[in-house]
Amino acid sequence: MANNDPLWIEHANLDKGSLTAKAKRASESMQSFARSKASSPGKLGKQSRLAQTLSGLRKSGVKKERI
């Protein structure tokens, strides 16, 4: 199912810092934790895939414009 919402990042339900806290409890870096849990079902998998997506946007130089 394709999502054509141009503001999909703003509409994403983000629990800021929750994935980072889970990675710290597992004694891993956030990116390695996200890579290892990306195929997990449920909320953890969604958080991991979103972290990888947002990390890729940051590396490619895409900037978020303020409205």
KOLZAMI-445651 format. One record per residue: x, y negated, z of N, C-alpha, C, O in turn. Coordinates in steps of 0.1 Angstrom, whole numbers, plus 5000, padded with zeros to 4 digits. Layout:
<lomis>
<lomi><n_px>X</n_px><n_py>Y</n_py><n_pz>Z</n_pz><ca_px>X</ca_px><ca_py>Y</ca_py><ca_pz>Z</ca_pz><c_px>X</c_px><c_py>Y</c_py><c_pz>Z</c_pz><o_px>X</o_px><o_py>Y</o_py><o_pz>Z</o_pz></lomi>
...
</lomis>
This chain:
<lomis>
<lomi><n_px>5008</n_px><n_py>5012</n_py><n_pz>5000</n_pz><ca_px>5000</ca_px><ca_py>5000</ca_py><ca_pz>5000</ca_pz><c_px>5009</c_px><c_py>4988</c_py><c_pz>5000</c_pz><o_px>5016</o_px><o_py>4985</o_py><o_pz>5010</o_pz></lomi>
<lomi><n_px>5008</n_px><n_py>4980</n_py><n_pz>4989</n_pz><ca_px>5016</ca_px><ca_py>4968</ca_py><ca_pz>4988</ca_pz><c_px>5010</c_px><c_py>4956</c_py><c_pz>4996</c_pz><o_px>4998</o_px><o_py>4955</o_py><o_pz>4995</o_pz></lomi>
<lomi><n_px>5018</n_px><n_py>4949</n_py><n_pz>5002</n_pz><ca_px>5014</ca_px><ca_py>4937</ca_py><ca_pz>5009</ca_pz><c_px>5019</c_px><c_py>4925</c_py><c_pz>5002</c_pz><o_px>5031</o_px><o_py>4923</o_py><o_pz>5001</o_pz></lomi>
<lomi><n_px>5009</n_px><n_py>4917</n_py><n_pz>4996</n_pz><ca_px>5013</ca_px><ca_py>4905</ca_py><ca_pz>4988</ca_pz><c_px>5012</c_px><c_py>4893</c_py><c_pz>4996</c_pz><o_px>5012</o_px><o_py>4882</o_py><o_pz>4991</o_pz></lomi>
<lomi><n_px>5012</n_px><n_py>4893</n_py><n_pz>5010</n_pz><ca_px>5012</ca_px><ca_py>4882</ca_py><ca_pz>5018</ca_pz><c_px>5025</c_px><c_py>4875</c_py><c_pz>5018</c_pz><o_px>5035</o_px><o_py>4881</o_py><o_pz>5023</o_pz></lomi>
<lomi><n_px>5027</n_px><n_py>4863</n_py><n_pz>5013</n_pz><ca_px>5040</ca_px><ca_py>4856</ca_py><ca_pz>5013</ca_pz><c_px>5045</c_px><c_py>4853</c_py><c_pz>5027</c_pz><o_px>5057</o_px><o_py>4851</o_py><o_pz>5028</o_pz></lomi>
<lomi><n_px>5037</n_px><n_py>4853</n_py><n_pz>5037</n_pz><ca_px>5041</ca_px><ca_py>4850</ca_py><ca_pz>5051</ca_pz><c_px>5041</c_px><c_py>4862</c_py><c_pz>5059</c_pz><o_px>5037</o_px><o_py>4861</o_py><o_pz>5071</o_pz></lomi>
<lomi><n_px>5044</n_px><n_py>4874</n_py><n_pz>5054</n_pz><ca_px>5043</ca_px><ca_py>4886</ca_py><ca_pz>5061</ca_pz><c_px>5052</c_px><c_py>4886</c_py><c_pz>5073</c_pz><o_px>5049</o_px><o_py>4893</o_py><o_pz>5083</o_pz></lomi>
<lomi><n_px>5063</n_px><n_py>4879</n_py><n_pz>5073</n_pz><ca_px>5072</ca_px><ca_py>4879</ca_py><ca_pz>5085</ca_pz><c_px>5065</c_px><c_py>4872</c_py><c_pz>5096</c_pz><o_px>5065</o_px><o_py>4877</o_py><o_pz>5108</o_pz></lomi>
<lomi><n_px>5058</n_px><n_py>4861</n_py><n_pz>5094</n_pz><ca_px>5051</ca_px><ca_py>4853</ca_py><ca_pz>5104</ca_pz><c_px>5040</c_px><c_py>4861</c_py><c_pz>5110</c_pz><o_px>5036</o_px><o_py>4860</o_py><o_pz>5122</o_pz></lomi>
<lomi><n_px>5033</n_px><n_py>4870</n_py><n_pz>5101</n_pz><ca_px>5022</ca_px><ca_py>4877</ca_py><ca_pz>5106</ca_pz><c_px>5025</c_px><c_py>4891</c_py><c_pz>5112</c_pz><o_px>5017</o_px><o_py>4898</o_py><o_pz>5117</o_pz></lomi>
<lomi><n_px>5038</n_px><n_py>4894</n_py><n_pz>5112</n_pz><ca_px>5042</ca_px><ca_py>4907</ca_py><ca_pz>5118</ca_pz><c_px>5041</c_px><c_py>4906</c_py><c_pz>5133</c_pz><o_px>5044</o_px><o_py>4895</o_py><o_pz>5139</o_pz></lomi>
<lomi><n_px>5036</n_px><n_py>4916</n_py><n_pz>5139</n_pz><ca_px>5035</ca_px><ca_py>4917</ca_py><ca_pz>5154</ca_pz><c_px>5048</c_px><c_py>4920</c_py><c_pz>5160</c_pz><o_px>5053</o_px><o_py>4931</o_py><o_pz>5160</o_pz></lomi>
<lomi><n_px>5055</n_px><n_py>4910</n_py><n_pz>5165</n_pz><ca_px>5069</ca_px><ca_py>4911</ca_py><ca_pz>5170</ca_pz><c_px>5069</c_px><c_py>4911</c_py><c_pz>5185</c_pz><o_px>5063</o_px><o_py>4901</o_py><o_pz>5191</o_pz></lomi>
<lomi><n_px>5075</n_px><n_py>4921</n_py><n_pz>5191</n_pz><ca_px>5077</ca_px><ca_py>4920</ca_py><ca_pz>5206</ca_pz><c_px>5092</c_px><c_py>4917</c_py><c_pz>5206</c_pz><o_px>5101</o_px><o_py>4926</o_py><o_pz>5206</o_pz></lomi>
<lomi><n_px>5095</n_px><n_py>4904</n_py><n_pz>5207</n_pz><ca_px>5109</ca_px><ca_py>4900</ca_py><ca_pz>5206</ca_pz><c_px>5117</c_px><c_py>4905</c_py><c_pz>5218</c_pz><o_px>5114</o_px><o_py>4905</o_py><o_pz>5229</o_pz></lomi>
<lomi><n_px>5129</n_px><n_py>4911</n_py><n_pz>5213</n_pz><ca_px>5138</ca_px><ca_py>4917</ca_py><ca_pz>5223</ca_pz><c_px>5136</c_px><c_py>4931</c_py><c_pz>5227</c_pz><o_px>5144</o_px><o_py>4937</o_py><o_pz>5234</o_pz></lomi>
<lomi><n_px>5124</n_px><n_py>4937</n_py><n_pz>5224</n_pz><ca_px>5121</ca_px><ca_py>4950</ca_py><ca_pz>5228</ca_pz><c_px>5130</c_px><c_py>4961</c_py><c_pz>5222</c_pz><o_px>5134</o_px><o_py>4970</o_py><o_pz>5229</o_pz></lomi>
<lomi><n_px>5133</n_px><n_py>4960</n_py><n_pz>5209</n_pz><ca_px>5142</ca_px><ca_py>4969</ca_py><ca_pz>5203</ca_pz><c_px>5156</c_px><c_py>4968</c_py><c_pz>5208</c_pz><o_px>5163</o_px><o_py>4978</o_py><o_pz>5210</o_pz></lomi>
<lomi><n_px>5160</n_px><n_py>4956</n_py><n_pz>5210</n_pz><ca_px>5174</ca_px><ca_py>4954</ca_py><ca_pz>5216</ca_pz><c_px>5175</c_px><c_py>4960</c_py><c_pz>5230</c_pz><o_px>5185</o_px><o_py>4966</o_py><o_pz>5233</o_pz></lomi>
<lomi><n_px>5164</n_px><n_py>4958</n_py><n_pz>5238</n_pz><ca_px>5164</ca_px><ca_py>4964</ca_py><ca_pz>5251</ca_pz><c_px>5165</c_px><c_py>4979</c_py><c_pz>5251</c_pz><o_px>5172</o_px><o_py>4986</o_py><o_pz>5259</o_pz></lomi>
<lomi><n_px>5158</n_px><n_py>4985</n_py><n_pz>5241</n_pz><ca_px>5158</ca_px><ca_py>5000</ca_py><ca_pz>5240</ca_pz><c_px>5172</c_px><c_py>5004</c_py><c_pz>5235</c_pz><o_px>5177</o_px><o_py>5015</o_py><o_pz>5240</o_pz></lomi>
<lomi><n_px>5178</n_px><n_py>4997</n_py><n_pz>5227</n_pz><ca_px>5192</ca_px><ca_py>5000</ca_py><ca_pz>5222</ca_pz><c_px>5202</c_px><c_py>4999</c_py><c_pz>5234</c_pz><o_px>5211</o_px><o_py>5008</o_py><o_pz>5235</o_pz></lomi>
<lomi><n_px>5201</n_px><n_py>4989</n_py><n_pz>5242</n_pz><ca_px>5210</ca_px><ca_py>4988</ca_py><ca_pz>5253</ca_pz><c_px>5208</c_px><c_py>4999</c_py><c_pz>5263</c_pz><o_px>5218</o_px><o_py>5004</o_py><o_pz>5269</o_pz></lomi>
<lomi><n_px>5195</n_px><n_py>5003</n_py><n_pz>5265</n_pz><ca_px>5193</ca_px><ca_py>5015</ca_py><ca_pz>5274</ca_pz><c_px>5199</c_px><c_py>5028</c_py><c_pz>5269</c_pz><o_px>5203</o_px><o_py>5036</o_py><o_pz>5277</o_pz></lomi>
<lomi><n_px>5200</n_px><n_py>5029</n_py><n_pz>5256</n_pz><ca_px>5206</ca_px><ca_py>5040</ca_py><ca_pz>5249</ca_pz><c_px>5221</c_px><c_py>5039</c_py><c_pz>5247</c_pz><o_px>5228</o_px><o_py>5048</o_py><o_pz>5242</o_pz></lomi>
<lomi><n_px>5227</n_px><n_py>5028</n_py><n_pz>5252</n_pz><ca_px>5241</ca_px><ca_py>5024</ca_py><ca_pz>5250</ca_pz><c_px>5246</c_px><c_py>5025</c_py><c_pz>5236</c_pz><o_px>5256</o_px><o_py>5030</o_py><o_pz>5233</o_pz></lomi>
<lomi><n_px>5238</n_px><n_py>5019</n_py><n_pz>5227</n_pz><ca_px>5241</ca_px><ca_py>5018</ca_py><ca_pz>5213</ca_pz><c_px>5240</c_px><c_py>5003</c_py><c_pz>5209</c_pz><o_px>5233</o_px><o_py>4995</o_py><o_pz>5215</o_pz></lomi>
<lomi><n_px>5246</n_px><n_py>5000</n_py><n_pz>5197</n_pz><ca_px>5244</ca_px><ca_py>4987</ca_py><ca_pz>5192</ca_pz><c_px>5230</c_px><c_py>4987</c_py><c_pz>5186</c_pz><o_px>5224</o_px><o_py>4997</o_py><o_pz>5183</o_pz></lomi>
<lomi><n_px>5224</n_px><n_py>4975</n_py><n_pz>5184</n_pz><ca_px>5210</ca_px><ca_py>4974</ca_py><ca_pz>5179</ca_pz><c_px>5209</c_px><c_py>4980</c_py><c_pz>5165</c_pz><o_px>5199</o_px><o_py>4986</o_py><o_pz>5162</o_pz></lomi>
<lomi><n_px>5219</n_px><n_py>4977</n_py><n_pz>5156</n_pz><ca_px>5218</ca_px><ca_py>4981</ca_py><ca_pz>5142</ca_pz><c_px>5220</c_px><c_py>4996</c_py><c_pz>5141</c_pz><o_px>5213</o_px><o_py>5003</o_py><o_pz>5133</o_pz></lomi>
<lomi><n_px>5229</n_px><n_py>5002</n_py><n_pz>5149</n_pz><ca_px>5230</ca_px><ca_py>5017</ca_py><ca_pz>5148</ca_pz><c_px>5218</c_px><c_py>5024</c_py><c_pz>5154</c_pz><o_px>5214</o_px><o_py>5034</o_py><o_pz>5149</o_pz></lomi>
<lomi><n_px>5212</n_px><n_py>5018</n_py><n_pz>5164</n_pz><ca_px>5200</ca_px><ca_py>5024</ca_py><ca_pz>5170</ca_pz><c_px>5189</c_px><c_py>5023</c_py><c_pz>5160</c_pz><o_px>5181</o_px><o_py>5032</o_py><o_pz>5159</o_pz></lomi>
<lomi><n_px>5188</n_px><n_py>5011</n_py><n_pz>5153</n_pz><ca_px>5177</ca_px><ca_py>5010</ca_py><ca_pz>5143</ca_pz><c_px>5179</c_px><c_py>5020</c_py><c_pz>5132</c_pz><o_px>5169</o_px><o_py>5025</o_py><o_pz>5127</o_pz></lomi>
<lomi><n_px>5191</n_px><n_py>5022</n_py><n_pz>5127</n_pz><ca_px>5194</ca_px><ca_py>5031</ca_py><ca_pz>5117</ca_pz><c_px>5190</c_px><c_py>5046</c_py><c_pz>5121</c_pz><o_px>5184</o_px><o_py>5053</o_py><o_pz>5113</o_pz></lomi>
<lomi><n_px>5193</n_px><n_py>5049</n_py><n_pz>5133</n_pz><ca_px>5190</ca_px><ca_py>5063</ca_py><ca_pz>5138</ca_pz><c_px>5175</c_px><c_py>5065</c_py><c_pz>5140</c_pz><o_px>5171</o_px><o_py>5077</o_py><o_pz>5139</o_pz></lomi>
<lomi><n_px>5168</n_px><n_py>5055</n_py><n_pz>5144</n_pz><ca_px>5154</ca_px><ca_py>5056</ca_py><ca_pz>5147</ca_pz><c_px>5144</c_px><c_py>5052</c_py><c_pz>5136</c_pz><o_px>5132</o_px><o_py>5052</o_py><o_pz>5138</o_pz></lomi>
<lomi><n_px>5149</n_px><n_py>5049</n_py><n_pz>5124</n_pz><ca_px>5141</ca_px><ca_py>5044</ca_py><ca_pz>5113</ca_pz><c_px>5131</c_px><c_py>5054</c_py><c_pz>5108</c_pz><o_px>5120</o_px><o_py>5050</o_py><o_pz>5103</o_pz></lomi>
<lomi><n_px>5134</n_px><n_py>5067</n_py><n_pz>5110</n_pz><ca_px>5124</ca_px><ca_py>5077</ca_py><ca_pz>5105</ca_pz><c_px>5115</c_px><c_py>5081</c_py><c_pz>5116</c_pz><o_px>5107</o_px><o_py>5090</o_py><o_pz>5114</o_pz></lomi>
<lomi><n_px>5116</n_px><n_py>5075</n_py><n_pz>5128</n_pz><ca_px>5107</ca_px><ca_py>5079</ca_py><ca_pz>5139</ca_pz><c_px>5093</c_px><c_py>5075</c_py><c_pz>5136</c_pz><o_px>5091</o_px><o_py>5064</o_py><o_pz>5129</o_pz></lomi>
<lomi><n_px>5083</n_px><n_py>5082</n_py><n_pz>5141</n_pz><ca_px>5069</ca_px><ca_py>5078</ca_py><ca_pz>5139</ca_pz><c_px>5065</c_px><c_py>5067</c_py><c_pz>5149</c_pz><o_px>5072</o_px><o_py>5066</o_py><o_pz>5159</o_pz></lomi>
<lomi><n_px>5055</n_px><n_py>5060</n_py><n_pz>5146</n_pz><ca_px>5049</ca_px><ca_py>5051</ca_py><ca_pz>5156</ca_pz><c_px>5056</c_px><c_py>5038</c_py><c_pz>5157</c_pz><o_px>5063</o_px><o_py>5033</o_py><o_pz>5147</o_pz></lomi>
<lomi><n_px>5055</n_px><n_py>5031</n_py><n_pz>5168</n_pz><ca_px>5059</ca_px><ca_py>5017</ca_py><ca_pz>5170</ca_pz><c_px>5075</c_px><c_py>5016</c_py><c_pz>5169</c_pz><o_px>5080</o_px><o_py>5007</o_py><o_pz>5164</o_pz></lomi>
<lomi><n_px>5082</n_px><n_py>5026</n_py><n_pz>5175</n_pz><ca_px>5097</ca_px><ca_py>5026</ca_py><ca_pz>5174</ca_pz><c_px>5102</c_px><c_py>5026</c_py><c_pz>5160</c_pz><o_px>5111</o_px><o_py>5019</o_py><o_pz>5156</o_pz></lomi>
<lomi><n_px>5096</n_px><n_py>5034</n_py><n_pz>5152</n_pz><ca_px>5100</ca_px><ca_py>5035</ca_py><ca_pz>5137</ca_pz><c_px>5097</c_px><c_py>5022</c_py><c_pz>5130</c_pz><o_px>5105</o_px><o_py>5018</o_py><o_pz>5122</o_pz></lomi>
<lomi><n_px>5085</n_px><n_py>5016</n_py><n_pz>5133</n_pz><ca_px>5082</ca_px><ca_py>5004</ca_py><ca_pz>5127</ca_pz><c_px>5091</c_px><c_py>4992</c_py><c_pz>5131</c_pz><o_px>5095</o_px><o_py>4984</o_py><o_pz>5122</o_pz></lomi>
<lomi><n_px>5095</n_px><n_py>4992</n_py><n_pz>5144</n_pz><ca_px>5104</ca_px><ca_py>4982</ca_py><ca_pz>5148</ca_pz><c_px>5118</c_px><c_py>4984</c_py><c_pz>5142</c_pz><o_px>5124</o_px><o_py>4974</o_py><o_pz>5138</o_pz></lomi>
<lomi><n_px>5122</n_px><n_py>4996</n_py><n_pz>5141</n_pz><ca_px>5135</ca_px><ca_py>4999</ca_py><ca_pz>5135</ca_pz><c_px>5135</c_px><c_py>4995</c_py><c_pz>5120</c_pz><o_px>5145</o_px><o_py>4989</o_py><o_pz>5116</o_pz></lomi>
<lomi><n_px>5125</n_px><n_py>4998</n_py><n_pz>5113</n_pz><ca_px>5125</ca_px><ca_py>4995</ca_py><ca_pz>5098</ca_pz><c_px>5124</c_px><c_py>4980</c_py><c_pz>5096</c_pz><o_px>5130</o_px><o_py>4974</o_py><o_pz>5087</o_pz></lomi>
<lomi><n_px>5116</n_px><n_py>4973</n_py><n_pz>5105</n_pz><ca_px>5115</ca_px><ca_py>4958</ca_py><ca_pz>5104</ca_pz><c_px>5129</c_px><c_py>4952</c_py><c_pz>5107</c_pz><o_px>5133</o_px><o_py>4942</o_py><o_pz>5101</o_pz></lomi>
<lomi><n_px>5136</n_px><n_py>4957</n_py><n_pz>5117</n_pz><ca_px>5149</ca_px><ca_py>4952</ca_py><ca_pz>5121</ca_pz><c_px>5159</c_px><c_py>4953</c_py><c_pz>5109</c_pz><o_px>5166</o_px><o_py>4944</o_py><o_pz>5106</o_pz></lomi>
<lomi><n_px>5158</n_px><n_py>4965</n_py><n_pz>5102</n_pz><ca_px>5167</ca_px><ca_py>4967</ca_py><ca_pz>5091</ca_pz><c_px>5163</c_px><c_py>4957</c_py><c_pz>5079</c_pz><o_px>5172</o_px><o_py>4952</o_py><o_pz>5072</o_pz></lomi>
<lomi><n_px>5150</n_px><n_py>4955</n_py><n_pz>5077</n_pz><ca_px>5146</ca_px><ca_py>4946</ca_py><ca_pz>5066</ca_pz><c_px>5150</c_px><c_py>4932</c_py><c_pz>5069</c_pz><o_px>5155</o_px><o_py>4925</o_py><o_pz>5060</o_pz></lomi>
<lomi><n_px>5148</n_px><n_py>4927</n_py><n_pz>5081</n_pz><ca_px>5151</ca_px><ca_py>4914</ca_py><ca_pz>5085</ca_pz><c_px>5167</c_px><c_py>4912</c_py><c_pz>5084</c_pz><o_px>5171</o_px><o_py>4901</o_py><o_pz>5081</o_pz></lomi>
<lomi><n_px>5174</n_px><n_py>4922</n_py><n_pz>5088</n_pz><ca_px>5188</ca_px><ca_py>4921</ca_py><ca_pz>5087</ca_pz><c_px>5193</c_px><c_py>4920</c_py><c_pz>5073</c_pz><o_px>5202</o_px><o_py>4912</o_py><o_pz>5070</o_pz></lomi>
<lomi><n_px>5186</n_px><n_py>4927</n_py><n_pz>5064</n_pz><ca_px>5190</ca_px><ca_py>4926</ca_py><ca_pz>5050</ca_pz><c_px>5186</c_px><c_py>4912</c_py><c_pz>5044</c_pz><o_px>5194</o_px><o_py>4907</o_py><o_pz>5036</o_pz></lomi>
<lomi><n_px>5176</n_px><n_py>4906</n_py><n_pz>5049</n_pz><ca_px>5172</ca_px><ca_py>4893</ca_py><ca_pz>5044</ca_pz><c_px>5183</c_px><c_py>4883</c_py><c_pz>5049</c_pz><o_px>5186</o_px><o_py>4874</o_py><o_pz>5041</o_pz></lomi>
<lomi><n_px>5187</n_px><n_py>4885</n_py><n_pz>5061</n_pz><ca_px>5197</ca_px><ca_py>4876</ca_py><ca_pz>5066</ca_pz><c_px>5210</c_px><c_py>4877</c_py><c_pz>5058</c_pz><o_px>5217</o_px><o_py>4866</o_py><o_pz>5055</o_pz></lomi>
<lomi><n_px>5214</n_px><n_py>4889</n_py><n_pz>5055</n_pz><ca_px>5227</ca_px><ca_py>4891</ca_py><ca_pz>5047</ca_pz><c_px>5226</c_px><c_py>4885</c_py><c_pz>5033</c_pz><o_px>5236</o_px><o_py>4881</o_py><o_pz>5028</o_pz></lomi>
<lomi><n_px>5214</n_px><n_py>4886</n_py><n_pz>5027</n_pz><ca_px>5213</ca_px><ca_py>4881</ca_py><ca_pz>5013</ca_pz><c_px>5211</c_px><c_py>4866</c_py><c_pz>5012</c_pz><o_px>5211</o_px><o_py>4861</o_py><o_pz>5001</o_pz></lomi>
<lomi><n_px>5210</n_px><n_py>4859</n_py><n_pz>5024</n_pz><ca_px>5210</ca_px><ca_py>4845</ca_py><ca_pz>5023</ca_pz><c_px>5196</c_px><c_py>4839</c_py><c_pz>5022</c_pz><o_px>5194</o_px><o_py>4827</o_py><o_pz>5019</o_pz></lomi>
<lomi><n_px>5185</n_px><n_py>4847</n_py><n_pz>5023</n_pz><ca_px>5172</ca_px><ca_py>4842</ca_py><ca_pz>5022</ca_pz><c_px>5169</c_px><c_py>4834</c_py><c_pz>5035</c_pz><o_px>5171</o_px><o_py>4839</o_py><o_pz>5046</o_pz></lomi>
<lomi><n_px>5165</n_px><n_py>4822</n_py><n_pz>5033</n_pz><ca_px>5162</ca_px><ca_py>4813</ca_py><ca_pz>5045</ca_pz><c_px>5147</c_px><c_py>4811</c_py><c_pz>5046</c_pz><o_px>5140</o_px><o_py>4810</o_py><o_pz>5036</o_pz></lomi>
<lomi><n_px>5143</n_px><n_py>4811</n_py><n_pz>5059</n_pz><ca_px>5129</ca_px><ca_py>4809</ca_py><ca_pz>5062</ca_pz><c_px>5126</c_px><c_py>4794</c_py><c_pz>5061</c_pz><o_px>5133</o_px><o_py>4786</o_py><o_pz>5068</o_pz></lomi>
<lomi><n_px>5116</n_px><n_py>4790</n_py><n_pz>5054</n_pz><ca_px>5112</ca_px><ca_py>4776</ca_py><ca_pz>5053</ca_pz><c_px>5102</c_px><c_py>4772</c_py><c_pz>5063</c_pz><o_px>5092</o_px><o_py>4780</o_py><o_pz>5065</o_pz></lomi>
<lomi><n_px>5103</n_px><n_py>4761</n_py><n_pz>5069</n_pz><ca_px>5093</ca_px><ca_py>4757</ca_py><ca_pz>5079</ca_pz><c_px>5082</c_px><c_py>4749</c_py><c_pz>5071</c_pz><o_px>5085</o_px><o_py>4741</o_py><o_pz>5062</o_pz></lomi>
<lomi><n_px>5070</n_px><n_py>4751</n_py><n_pz>5075</n_pz><ca_px>5059</ca_px><ca_py>4744</ca_py><ca_pz>5069</ca_pz><c_px>5055</c_px><c_py>4733</c_py><c_pz>5077</c_pz><o_px>5045</o_px><o_py>4726</o_py><o_pz>5074</o_pz></lomi>
</lomis>
